[in-house]
Amino acid sequence: MDALEDRIKAWGAGLGFRSVGIADADLSAAAPRLAEWLGMGFHGEMEYMARHEALRARPAELVPGTASVITCCLDYLQDAPRALDEELADRSRAYVARYARGRDYHKLMRNRLQRLCDRIEKDVGPFRYRAFADSAPVMEVELAARAGVGWRGKHTLLLDRKGSWFFLGEIFCELPLKKDAKANDHCGTCQKCIDICPTKAITGPYQLDARRCISYLTIEHRSAIPEELRPLMGNRIYGCDDCQLVCPWNGFASLSAEKDFAARSGLDRASLTELFSWTEAEFEERTRGSPIRRIGYERWLRNIAVGLGNAPSSPEVISCLKQKANHSSALVREHVSWALKRHGVAA
């Protein structure tokens, strides 16, 4: 009979995971780098990153008894991306990061991980475990690299030889599984991701200043977006894929068979004016089951106002902005005012 580790990987493949790897729970070598990153304040308003620093570096404290961490990767790409300049060519169109165009992956990933745990239990009997899908203080990329499923790219995302268009999930368990060899780095001298970053958030290889990252600014950042960064955001209203779009390894990416990740509510082709015109009720309805729901309607409008400020000037754009010029939210009003001034119109 195949070893348990091989069976786990085969069961994972049968459940649709692109790869499955196993690592130990010792992240002591990564702890100093995390502390340095936090010490530089690169986490911005993500206070939870610092609050749970110790747990991130010590998985066995997060889940007592953890002897092994099983990392699973799940593809989400639904269409073949074009070149970066083509993807962002139409500045009147809203750009939503590909991972957020369909169903929120958290529940789907947790369910899939649970099915894998159930299958393991059927083979070995009850065992202690806990599954995570970006839902706890877990150093996902570090664990995944240690599990051999990929390496940390210079943009800090996980990469393998078929790119980076995938989600990560982990199973912390008490099973004393054989560990996989850590993946080798295959970025070489390439630094396209560093060079392309519109806000220069990637300050060097493997170093990200989240405070400048468009994904952070449009999702995690709760207050006003710094004015000096707004023009650099272009039409990106939720997340940013630039560093992935230029990565040579993503030229080998495979499309996902998960139809739940297919674009909803026209988020792969909607105009900025169309999305800005949604009422709060429409926002709640059309983002049901979507990761976008988490930022709320106020920040949704904030983000799109920035996009409209960067869009080609037109009567439609100006009229759309004016409709929200007296919005009840001071945050929205500020960004609308900025956008109107970009078009030479007083708020």
Backbone torsions as a table, in degrees:
resi	resn	phi	psi	omega
1	MET	NA	144.3	177.5
2	ASP	-63.2	154.4	177.0
3	ALA	-63.3	154.2	-179.3
4	LEU	-56.0	-40.4	-179.5
5	GLU	-59.6	-40.8	179.1
6	ASP	-68.6	-36.9	179.2
7	ARG	-67.2	-41.0	178.0
8	ILE	-59.1	-43.2	179.9
9	LYS	-66.3	-37.8	178.1
10	ALA	-67.5	-41.6	177.5
11	TRP	-63.8	-39.8	178.2
12	GLY	-62.0	-43.0	177.8
13	ALA	-61.7	-38.8	178.7
14	GLY	-65.7	-24.2	178.4
15	LEU	-89.3	0.6	175.9
16	GLY	100.5	2.7	177.6
17	PHE	-74.1	136.8	-178.8
18	ARG	-72.4	-29.2	177.4
19	SER	-159.6	154.0	178.8
20	VAL	-137.5	132.6	178.9
21	GLY	-138.7	164.1	-175.5
22	ILE	-128.0	132.6	178.3
23	ALA	-130.5	166.3	173.1
24	ASP	-85.4	-178.5	-175.2
25	ALA	-102.4	14.1	-178.5
26	ASP	-92.9	103.9	179.5
27	LEU	-111.8	23.1	-176.9
28	SER	-59.9	-32.0	-179.1
29	ALA	-69.6	-25.3	-178.5
30	ALA	-89.2	-16.1	-175.7
31	ALA	-58.7	-43.9	-180.0
32	PRO	-61.4	-37.4	179.3
33	ARG	-66.7	-39.4	176.7
34	LEU	-63.4	-44.9	179.8
35	ALA	-61.9	-39.3	179.1
36	GLU	-65.0	-43.0	-180.0
37	TRP	-62.1	-45.1	178.4
38	LEU	-66.0	-39.2	-179.6
39	GLY	-62.7	-28.6	177.6
40	MET	-81.4	-4.5	178.9
41	GLY	75.1	15.9	-176.3
42	PHE	-67.5	-11.8	-179.3
43	HIS	-82.5	-8.4	176.4
44	GLY	59.6	-128.9	-177.7
45	GLU	-83.6	4.8	-179.1
46	MET	-83.7	70.6	-176.7
47	GLU	-57.6	-29.7	-178.3
48	TYR	-62.2	-24.3	178.2
49	MET	-63.3	-43.3	179.3
50	ALA	-77.4	-35.9	-176.4
51	ARG	-61.5	-34.7	-176.8
52	HIS	-110.8	27.1	-177.4
53	GLU	-54.6	-48.1	-176.0
54	ALA	-61.9	-41.0	-179.1
55	LEU	-67.2	-35.2	179.2
56	ARG	-61.0	-39.9	-176.1
57	ALA	-85.8	-9.0	-177.8
58	ARG	-133.9	78.9	-178.4
59	PRO	-53.4	-33.3	-178.0
60	ALA	-68.4	-17.3	174.7
61	GLU	-86.7	-31.4	176.5
62	LEU	-67.3	-43.2	176.7
63	VAL	-130.1	94.6	-178.1
64	PRO	-53.1	136.9	179.2
65	GLY	91.7	-0.2	-179.0
66	THR	-64.0	122.6	177.4
67	ALA	-111.5	-25.8	-177.8
68	SER	-143.0	150.3	174.9
69	VAL	-123.3	120.2	177.7
70	ILE	-96.2	120.3	178.7
71	THR	-104.1	134.0	179.5
72	CYS	-123.5	139.4	178.9
73	CYS	-112.8	137.8	-178.7
74	LEU	-130.1	119.0	-179.3
75	ASP	-64.7	146.9	175.1
76	TYR	-131.8	-6.8	-175.8
77	LEU	-64.1	129.1	-176.3
78	GLN	-109.4	-15.3	-179.9
79	ASP	-145.4	158.0	179.4
80	ALA	-79.7	112.9	-178.3
81	PRO	-63.1	146.9	173.7
82	ARG	-88.8	-179.0	175.8
83	ALA	-61.9	154.4	-175.1
84	LEU	-55.8	-44.8	-177.6
85	ASP	-65.4	-30.2	176.5
86	GLU	-74.0	-40.3	-179.5
87	GLU	-59.3	-37.3	-173.9
88	LEU	-108.7	13.3	-174.2
89	ALA	-63.4	-40.7	-177.6
90	ASP	-88.2	97.9	-175.4
91	ARG	-74.9	-5.4	175.7
92	SER	-88.1	-10.4	179.4
93	ARG	-94.0	142.2	178.6
94	ALA	-78.8	135.6	175.8
95	TYR	-106.3	120.0	176.8
96	VAL	-113.3	131.2	179.8
97	ALA	-53.5	142.0	-173.2
98	ARG	-58.1	-35.5	-176.7
99	TYR	-65.6	-21.6	-173.2
100	ALA	-102.5	6.0	-176.7
101	ARG	-80.6	-21.6	-179.0
102	GLY	-112.5	-147.1	-178.2
103	ARG	-70.3	145.8	175.0
104	ASP	-58.6	124.8	-173.7
105	TYR	-76.3	-17.9	-171.9
106	HIS	-56.3	-50.3	-177.7
107	LYS	-67.4	-42.6	-179.3
108	LEU	-62.1	-44.3	-179.6
109	MET	-65.0	-43.6	179.4
110	ARG	-61.8	-41.7	178.4
111	ASN	-62.4	-40.4	-179.7
112	ARG	-67.8	-40.1	177.0
113	LEU	-64.7	-38.7	178.4
114	GLN	-62.5	-39.6	178.3
115	ARG	-63.6	-36.4	177.1
116	LEU	-67.2	-42.2	177.9
117	CYS	-62.2	-41.5	178.5
118	ASP	-60.7	-39.5	-179.4
119	ARG	-68.8	-37.6	177.4
120	ILE	-64.3	-44.3	179.1
121	GLU	-60.5	-36.0	179.0
122	LYS	-62.3	-28.3	-177.7
123	ASP	-90.1	-43.4	-172.7
124	VAL	-108.9	-8.5	-175.0
125	GLY	92.0	177.0	-177.8
126	PRO	-58.2	139.0	175.2
127	PHE	-147.7	157.7	-179.3
128	ARG	-82.6	133.6	-179.6
129	TYR	-159.1	165.9	172.1
130	ARG	-151.2	131.2	-177.4
131	ALA	-101.9	143.3	-178.6
132	PHE	-131.7	145.2	173.4
133	ALA	-140.6	79.7	-178.4
134	ASP	55.2	39.1	-173.4
135	SER	-124.7	12.6	-178.7
136	ALA	-160.1	167.9	178.9
137	PRO	-70.9	83.0	-176.9
138	VAL	-123.0	132.6	176.3
139	MET	-84.3	77.9	-171.1
140	GLU	-58.5	-49.4	-175.6
141	VAL	-66.0	-41.3	179.3
142	GLU	-62.5	-45.6	179.4
143	LEU	-64.7	-40.3	-179.5
144	ALA	-65.4	-40.3	178.1
145	ALA	-65.3	-40.9	178.6
146	ARG	-66.6	-27.9	179.5
147	ALA	-82.9	-3.5	175.0
148	GLY	81.0	9.3	-178.6
149	VAL	-84.5	-7.7	178.5
150	GLY	175.0	-176.8	178.6
151	TRP	-126.8	158.4	178.3
152	ARG	-75.7	118.9	177.7
153	GLY	-74.5	169.7	-179.5
154	LYS	-66.9	-17.0	175.7
155	HIS	-86.0	-0.7	178.5
156	THR	84.0	-4.4	175.2
157	LEU	-81.7	162.0	176.9
158	LEU	-81.9	140.0	179.7
159	LEU	-128.8	149.4	163.5
160	ASP	-135.4	-170.0	-173.7
161	ARG	-73.9	-0.5	173.4
162	LYS	-117.2	20.7	172.7
163	GLY	98.9	-150.8	-172.6
164	SER	-137.2	11.2	-178.5
165	TRP	-82.0	66.0	179.6
166	PHE	-150.9	156.8	175.5
167	PHE	-96.1	156.5	177.3
168	LEU	-114.3	144.5	173.7
169	GLY	-143.0	153.1	-175.6
170	GLU	-132.4	149.6	171.7
171	ILE	-122.0	112.4	173.6
172	PHE	-87.3	124.9	-176.1
173	CYS	-144.2	165.8	-177.7
174	GLU	-89.3	-3.3	-177.3
175	LEU	-69.9	131.4	179.7
176	PRO	-82.7	73.0	-174.8
177	LEU	-82.8	153.4	175.3
178	LYS	-69.1	132.0	-175.3
179	LYS	-86.9	146.1	176.4
180	ASP	-83.2	159.1	178.0
181	ALA	-74.3	142.5	178.6
182	LYS	-61.8	142.3	-178.5
183	ALA	-71.3	147.2	174.6
184	ASN	-83.0	151.7	177.8
185	ASP	-81.1	127.3	-179.7
186	HIS	-121.0	27.5	176.0
187	CYS	-81.4	-26.1	179.7
188	GLY	57.8	-136.1	-178.9
189	THR	-89.5	-3.2	-178.3
190	CYS	-64.2	136.6	173.6
191	GLN	-141.6	36.5	179.6
192	LYS	-59.0	-36.9	-179.0
193	CYS	-65.5	-36.5	179.2
194	ILE	-68.5	-45.2	-176.4
195	ASP	-67.1	-32.5	-172.9
196	ILE	-85.2	-21.4	-173.4
197	CYS	-52.1	116.8	-173.2
198	PRO	-63.2	-27.3	-178.7
199	THR	-109.3	7.3	-179.0
200	LYS	56.2	41.2	179.0
201	ALA	-75.6	-25.9	176.9
202	ILE	-86.2	98.1	-170.8
203	THR	-79.5	-10.6	179.2
204	GLY	176.9	172.3	179.0
205	PRO	-54.1	126.4	175.6
206	TYR	66.8	22.9	-177.4
207	GLN	-134.2	116.3	-177.4
208	LEU	-119.8	126.4	172.1
209	ASP	-93.1	97.0	-174.6
210	ALA	-58.0	-27.3	-177.4
211	ARG	-62.2	-19.7	179.4
212	ARG	-106.8	-7.7	-175.3
213	CYS	-75.9	132.2	-178.3
214	ILE	-64.3	-33.9	176.4
215	SER	-61.6	-43.4	177.6
216	TYR	-65.7	-47.3	-175.2
217	LEU	-61.9	-36.3	-176.2
218	THR	-90.3	-13.1	-175.2
219	ILE	-121.7	-56.0	-174.6
220	GLU	-85.0	-32.6	-175.9
221	HIS	-72.6	124.8	-173.9
222	ARG	-97.7	-21.0	-175.4
223	SER	-99.5	-162.4	-178.4
224	ALA	-65.5	139.5	177.0
225	ILE	-76.0	129.7	-179.3
226	PRO	-51.0	131.2	-174.9
227	GLU	-57.8	-36.6	-176.8
228	GLU	-68.2	-18.4	-179.9
229	LEU	-94.0	-20.0	-175.3
230	ARG	-57.9	-47.5	-179.7
231	PRO	-62.1	-25.4	-177.5
232	LEU	-79.7	-13.6	-177.0
233	MET	-79.9	-18.1	179.5
234	GLY	58.2	-131.4	-178.6
235	ASN	-104.5	19.8	-179.3
236	ARG	-83.1	108.4	-173.2
237	ILE	-103.9	-14.2	177.3
238	TYR	-153.9	101.5	-178.8
239	GLY	78.3	-178.7	-177.3
240	CYS	-155.6	136.8	-179.0
241	ASP	-114.1	6.2	-170.5
242	ASP	-52.3	-47.5	-176.0
243	CYS	-66.0	-26.4	177.4
244	GLN	-82.2	-36.3	-178.3
245	LEU	-64.9	-29.1	-179.0
246	VAL	-95.5	-7.1	-176.9
247	CYS	-69.4	122.7	-179.8
248	PRO	-57.4	-33.2	-178.6
249	TRP	-65.5	-26.1	179.4
250	ASN	-73.4	-6.8	172.7
251	GLY	-69.2	-12.7	-179.9
252	PHE	-106.3	10.8	-175.3
253	ALA	-66.8	147.9	175.7
254	SER	-104.6	150.9	177.0
255	LEU	-78.6	149.1	-179.2
256	SER	-85.1	144.3	176.2
257	ALA	-88.5	-1.9	-178.5
258	GLU	-78.6	101.7	-176.6
259	LYS	-68.0	-20.5	177.2
260	ASP	-63.3	-20.5	-179.5
261	PHE	-89.6	0.2	177.2
262	ALA	-65.5	148.5	-176.7
263	ALA	-59.3	138.3	176.8
264	ARG	-116.0	159.9	175.1
265	SER	51.6	28.0	177.3
266	GLY	65.8	24.3	-174.6
267	LEU	-70.4	-7.0	176.3
268	ASP	-93.6	-1.3	-176.7
269	ARG	-149.6	2.2	-174.3
270	ALA	-70.0	149.1	176.1
271	SER	-84.2	158.9	177.5
272	LEU	-62.6	-41.5	-178.6
273	THR	-65.5	-36.9	178.9
274	GLU	-62.3	-48.3	-177.6
275	LEU	-70.2	-33.8	-179.8
276	PHE	-69.4	-22.1	-178.2
277	SER	-85.2	-7.8	177.3
278	TRP	-60.6	136.5	170.8
279	THR	-76.7	169.9	178.7
280	GLU	-62.7	-37.1	178.6
281	ALA	-64.8	-39.9	178.1
282	GLU	-66.1	-39.7	177.7
283	PHE	-60.1	-46.6	-178.9
284	GLU	-62.7	-39.7	-178.3
285	GLU	-72.4	-45.3	-173.5
286	ARG	-80.0	-14.2	175.9
287	THR	-106.3	12.5	177.4
288	ARG	-59.8	126.1	-178.9
289	GLY	78.2	8.1	-178.4
290	SER	-108.0	148.8	176.2
291	PRO	-64.6	-19.8	-179.1
292	ILE	-64.5	-29.3	-177.4
293	ARG	-54.2	-30.1	-172.7
294	ARG	-65.6	-25.2	-176.9
295	ILE	-83.3	-17.6	179.6
296	GLY	79.9	164.5	-174.0
297	TYR	-65.9	-37.9	-177.0
298	GLU	-61.4	-49.1	-179.2
299	ARG	-72.7	-27.3	173.6
300	TRP	-59.2	-47.9	178.9
301	LEU	-66.9	-39.8	177.8
302	ARG	-55.4	-48.8	-177.7
303	ASN	-63.1	-43.8	-177.3
304	ILE	-70.3	-32.8	176.8
305	ALA	-59.6	-40.4	177.2
306	VAL	-63.3	-43.9	177.9
307	GLY	-59.7	-41.4	178.8
308	LEU	-67.2	-33.1	176.8
309	GLY	-66.1	-24.7	179.9
310	ASN	-97.5	-4.6	-177.3
311	ALA	-78.3	160.0	174.4
312	PRO	-58.0	136.4	-177.7
313	SER	-68.4	136.8	178.6
314	SER	-159.0	157.8	176.4
315	PRO	-57.0	-36.0	-179.1
316	GLU	-65.3	-44.3	-179.8
317	VAL	-63.4	-46.6	-178.4
318	ILE	-64.7	-43.3	178.8
319	SER	-62.1	-41.5	-179.5
320	CYS	-62.6	-42.8	179.2
321	LEU	-66.4	-42.6	-178.1
322	LYS	-60.5	-30.4	180.0
323	GLN	-64.1	-21.4	-179.8
324	LYS	-111.2	9.8	-176.3
325	ALA	-63.5	-27.2	-179.9
326	ASN	-112.8	31.8	-179.3
327	HIS	-59.8	150.9	-178.1
328	SER	-64.9	-21.9	-179.6
329	SER	-88.6	125.0	176.6
330	ALA	-63.5	-33.4	179.3
331	LEU	-63.4	-44.7	179.2
332	VAL	-67.1	-45.3	-179.0
333	ARG	-58.0	-42.6	-179.1
334	GLU	-60.3	-45.0	-176.9
335	HIS	-74.1	-31.6	175.2
336	VAL	-67.4	-43.1	177.8
337	SER	-58.8	-44.9	177.5
338	TRP	-59.8	-43.8	-178.1
339	ALA	-65.0	-41.9	179.0
340	LEU	-63.3	-40.4	178.1
341	LYS	-62.9	-32.2	177.4
342	ARG	-63.5	-25.6	179.1
343	HIS	-100.1	10.4	176.6
344	GLY	75.4	25.9	-178.1
345	VAL	-120.3	133.5	177.1
346	ALA	-76.2	139.4	-178.9
347	ALA	-70.3	NA	NA
